[in-house]
Amino acid sequence: MKIKGIRWWMVGLVAAGLIINYLARNTLSVAAPTLMKDLNITTEQYAHVVVAWQLCYAFMQPVAGFVLDTIGTKLGFAVFALAWSVACAAAAWATGWRSLAVFRGLLGLAESAGIPAGVKATSEWFPAKERSVAIGWFNIGSSIGALLAPPLVVWALLRGQWQLAFVIVGVAGIVWSVLWMFVYKHPRNQKLLGDDERDYILSGQEAKHSDDVSTPKRNWRAMLVSRDFWAIGIPRMLSEPAWQTFNAWIPLYMMTERHMNLKEVAMFAWMPFLAADIGCVLGGYLSPLFHKYAKVSLFTSRKMVFVVGALFMIGPACVGLVASPYVAVALLCVGGFAHQTLSGALYAITSDMFGKNEVATATGMGGMAGYLGAAAFTALFGVLVTQIGYSPLFVVLAVFDLIAAAVVCLMAKSSDKAPEPKWSGAEPVAVK
């Protein structure tokens, strides 16, 4: 039996993994007010815990990408997912900020494979013209995970156990990793994939992603000094602090700056991440629309989407100008939409610039640059937020993204043109 449109089922499976991945990391930020009180953790110590995760995540991303490129998407993603699930559940046994930092650091090491694996899977399963759409769909997993964290943690808190939330997410991750091993296969090995769809996928991929072409793999040193890497590395370093600030600080911002209670946080803290979901999907569709109607190359259309996202980041920069907490939440929603729009575009640019044997490594190296930038900003954030407040820091994040857009436009160049697909029977917008 053949399943029509099975590539969309595969991207749905990746998205499910990313939901659990981001749920594991966002559980901490929602539980933070109660957890900090129970474990006697200060704001500065909480920043240290967040930085521990970010640094481990950052330095492990290139390693995770290399492992994925070496042993393959199927086995690599499953192993890392199992590891992050155990690390997430272990946080329930933290007794202070140091032990919590250790558990979150281990979580960062394991979770680092999530995005590189997603980008690699879409490069295997999708032609170039659909890749930004596919990345948009799997990237909503990051936002849905963040969206689900507030109600899950508040549910656990109302039952007097913040630890329960970490255990539930850990168990969900173990179940997903087993499902992934049973279901995921490369297109060449997937017996449920029809011949017409297989031809459509392979004929629409660039030469560097083709199984028929032996593409040499550069070592990490050669990639690190290449223009290609810095064209994605610098923008990732400048743009990632915004997303990590949203993930780690929005619940605290709502409680301390906007004086919302726990139930109000549960009602509103998920909204910026719902907007981020919209940015993931809409940003993915903007690229082919710009390609078609603006008459630009597919690669240039990715750059245009990044610029659109960067311009929308001006919204959260204005959060200090409004008195209403609800308008502030709306501006943060604009920020969530903006970041995931430009983030998805940058992943698509990465998949366009690097071949099948390098794409996960390149994504991981770009992620390392991004999270090093995020960790440095978070360390400053934890100190400066008590001195100057949140508003000036949101302005800085918008400036970073505008600079990142300029770098992408000037430095990113495609080395390969995507061929036109030979088959048009698939419907790229349907997730069936």
LUMMAR-518882 format. One record per residue (C-alpha): x, z negated, y negated; residue in one letter. Coordinates in steps of 0.05 Angstrom, whole numbers, plus 5000, padded with zeros to 4 digits. Each point is the difference from the previous one (the first is absolute). Example, Ala and Ser with C-alpha at 12.3 -4.5 7.8 and 13.67 -1.06 7.14 Angstrom:
% residues 2
524648445090A 502750134931S 
END
This chain:
% residues 432
500050005000M 502550184930K 498249614938I 499050424937K 503649734939G 503949495041I 505549994947R 495049614956W 499049505056W 507549905002M 500449874925V 494349515008G 504049635052L 505949974953V 495449744945A 497549455046A 507249775011G 501350004925L 493749594988I 502749455045I 507050084971N 497549884929Y 495049475021L 505949615029A 503950034935R 494049884953N 497349405037T 505449574967L 498250184929S 492749825009V 501649355037A 505449834949A 496149524955P 497849575059T 506350095040L 504549824941M 496149354991K 500149825074D 507550135007L 502149764931N 502650684979I 501450154926T 498950674966T 507450135000E 500649835074Q 494150465014Y 503850554966A 505949855046H 495550095060V 497550674974V 507150224985V 502149815071A 494850485028W 501850544950Q 507549985013L 499350015075C 494950564994Y 504650384953A 506449975040F 496550125067M 496250634978Q 505950495009P 501649675067V 492750055021A 499850734978G 506350155040F 497149675062V 493650404993L 503950654992D 504249815061T 495049745051I 493850344974G 493649824963T 496149755060K 504749475029L 503149824933G 493449854964F 497449595059A 506249565004V 500149854926F 492449874999A 500649495056L 505749654963A 496449954934W 493849735035S 503949435031V 503549854934A 493449994962C 496949505048A 506249574998A 498949854925A 494249555021A 505349505023W 503949984934A 501349304973T 503150164932G 502450574957W 506450095039R 496850095068S 494650434968L 505550434969A 503350085069V 493550225033F 498350484943R 507150285002G 499050155074L 493450324983L 503550444948G 505150235051L 494650235048A 495050284949E 505250464970S 498550535053A 492750094978G 500650524946I 505950395030P 496150055065A 493750244964G 503850544962V 503550225063K 493550035039A 496750434947T 506050474997S 499150095076E 492550104999W 498450384936F 501850664967P 503249954931A 493850184961K 496049425032E 505649495000R 498349684933S 492849925022V 502249685066A 504849544964I 494449804953G 495549835059W 505249585037F 502349684935N 493149704989I 502049535056G 504549644950S 494249904952S 494849825052I 504749485027G 500749704931A 492550074990L 498349625064L 504949434988A 495949614947P 493549935041P 503949855064L 504349464968V 494249694962V 496049985064W 505749635033A 500849534940L 492749825001L 501149775071R 505849584977G 505550415034Q 504050514961W 504450065063Q 494250335037L 500550634957A 507350125020F 498449915074V 494050484997I 504250554968V 505649895050G 495350095059V 497050634969A 506950304993G 501749875074I 493550355021V 501650604955W 507150085027S 497350055071V 494850514978L 505350414965W 504350055063M 494050255040F 497350504949V 505550294957Y 503750625023K 504050544965H 496050654993P 504350355052R 498049475051N 492849874980Q 495550305054K 493749884959L 502750474945L 497150715002G 504650604998D 497050274935D 501049334964E 507149945028R 501650694973D 496949834933Y 504249374994I 506650315022L 499350654961S 498649624936G 506249575004Q 506550144964E 505950235042A 503349324994K 494149685035H 499550515055S 501849845072D 502850705007D 505449874949V 506049555013S 500849654934T 506549604992P 498949284980K 504249734943R 502849305007N 497549474952W 506350044957R 499050754988A 492649884984M 501649424954L 504550424955V 495350605000S 495850204941R 494050045047D 500349255014F 500749784928W 494350464980A 495449565042I 504149354999G 500049894925I 492550124992P 498649545059R 504449464970M 496250054933L 493050065028S 500049505058E 500249374956P 492950154976A 497150015070W 503749385022Q 497849644938T 492850185015F 500749775073N 503449344986A 497349774933W 492950244987I 496449405032P 504649524961L 498950404936Y 492549955008M 500249255012M 505349794949T 499350514944E 492650175006R 497749325027H 496050275058M 498149545057N 501250145074L 493350345012K 501050454938E 506950195027V 496850195066A 494850424961M 504950374955F 507149995029A 498550565048W 497550484946M 506850274977P 501550175072F 493450375009L 502050414939A 506750105033A 496450295061D 496650504955I 506850174970G 503050115069C 494650505021V 498850344933L 507450064987G 500850355067G 494750524982Y 502650104930L 506350345025S 496650595035P 495150054941L 505750064950F 503450495047H 493850445002K 497349964929Y 506249884958A 503650555038K 506249585013V 504149915063S 497849475050L 506349594983F 498650034925T 492949785013S 502749365032R 503949864935K 493850104959M 496249485041V 505749514988F 499650114925V 492549895000V 501049335036G 505449784952A 495650154940L 494349585029F 504849415005M 499049924925I 493449675019G 502749345028P 505249994944A 494149854954C 497649405040V 502649514947G 495750324947L 493349815031V 496649325000A 495050125056S 502649845070P 495550555027Y 503050534955V 506849755022A 498050105072V 497650714983A 506850164969L 503549735061L 495550475040C 502750584959V 507049765017G 498449985075G 497250704996F 506050244960A 505449725045H 497250255066Q 498950694969T 507350074980L 502549645063S 496650495047G 502750584959A 507149735007L 499249945076Y 497650725002A 506050214958I 504649645049T 497050365060S 500950664963D 507349874985M 502549725067F 499650295070G 497249735065K 506449635018N 500849684932E 493149874971V 499249295027A 507149824981T 499050294930A 493449644992T 503349355022G 505850094952M 495150144943G 496149395021G 506349584998M 501350224929A 492849854982G 500049305029Y 506749824971L 497050184932G 493749605018A 504049405023A 504149984936A 493750064958F 496449465041T 505849524991A 499650104924L 492449995003F 500049315032G 504149734942V 497350404941L 492649935017V 500249264982T 503550164935Q 497050634971I 493850105044G 497550595040Y 498250504946S 507150224978P 502050085072L 494250485014F 502450424941V 507050035031V 497050255065L 496550584965A 506450204964V 503750005067F 494950485030D 500350484940L 507650025007I 499250125075A 495550604986A 505450304955A 505249925055V 495650335052V 498650594955C 507350114983L 503549845065M 495550155060A 500950705029K 497350315064S 504850365045S 494750335042D 493450374990K 494149855044A 497350605039P 492850194995E 495849765060P 497850525051K 493549655017W 494649754954S 495149705050G 501849284982A 496749634944E 505449584965P 495049554966V 496449755062A 502349395038V 496350095066K 
END
